Amino acid sequence: MAIIHQIRRKYDTKAEEIVAELLYGPGVGTEQEMQTVIKRKAAEISIAMAILHGGEWRVQIDHEEPFVHITRRLKRNRQSTATRG
């Protein structure tokens, strides 16, 4: 097989490559590195939300069903009518 056929591009276009380097930094390319970047940025957002709105914030990341969820932790209220039976 010729060398030209062995090269597999990470990005479809040069523009995508430039944007990825601006967003994630040069050299970030493996799946594990990308997951670390996602985890770090989600943590940064949860910290910013805590500073802006107070409270504790929870981050949920699922790579199987691709989504990131950041939400405020609810305070447990012992007098809640929802828990009374």
N, C-alpha and C positions, 0 to 999 in steps of 0.2 A: 504494500500500500504506500502510495506516495506521501511524503511529509505534509503536503498541503491538505490532505484529507484527514490527517491526525490532529490538526489544530482545531480545538473546540472553543469558540468564542463564549465569554461569560455574558456579554451583552449583545443585543441585536444591532445597535448603532453606536457610533462614537459619542453621540449626545447622551445616551443612557449611561455610558461609562463615565463621562464627565460628571453627570448629576450624581451618580452613585458615589464617586470619590468626594464630591462636595458634601454630601449628606453623611456618609459613613467613614470617610477618611480613606487615604490610599492603602491598598493592600488588603482591605476587608473583602473577602470573597467566599470563604468556605461557609457552609451552612451553620456550623457551630459559631463562627465569628458573627454572622448576621443575627443569630438568636441572642447572642450576648449584647449586641448593639440594641436590639429591640427591648431586651430586659432593662438595660441601663436607661434608655429614653423613657420607658414607661415609669420607672422609678423616679426619674426627674420630674415627670408630669405630676405624679402623686405627691411629691414633696412640694411642688409649686402650688397645687390645690390646697394642701394643708396650710401653707403659709397664707394663702389668699383667703380661704374660707374656714380654716380651723378644722379641728377634728382629726380622726385617723382615717387614712385612705387605704384601700385594698386594691391590689393589681392582680388580674387574672389573665394569663396568656395561654392560648391554646393554638398550637401549630397544626394540629390535625384538622380542626374546623377553624380556619384562620381568622382569629379575632383577638383583640386586646380589649379588656374591660377594666376601667378604673372607676371605683365607686367609694363613697364614704361608708365607713363601717357604722352600722346602726348601734345605738346604745341599747343595752338590754334594760327594759323597763319591767320591773317585777310586778307592777300593778296593771299590766296590759290586759285588756279584756280578751284579747285573742288567745291567751294562754289559760284563761279560766275555763273550767269545764263544768 
